[in-house]
């Protein structure tokens, strides 16, 4: 399982047709995800990566880009393993 690839592939499936994005692009402003798709993303992350995302962690900074999502999941995994 490759975290970056899994996140990118999920987001590509969620993005409207013709919307491209890079690892650092803001997914909300690019139109890749909206508030409803954000819930799908959170569900995916919890199931795919075995983490629990608390309400106070559901802030745009943690989900604004592929890089931010990968960093967030990596940090969550480390905190669970500790």
Buried (B, 14 or more C-beta within 10 A) or exposed (E): EEBBEBBBEBBEEBBEEEBEBEEEBBBBEBBBBEEEBBEEBBEBBEEBBEBEBEEEBEEEEBBBBBBBBBEBBEEBBEEEEE
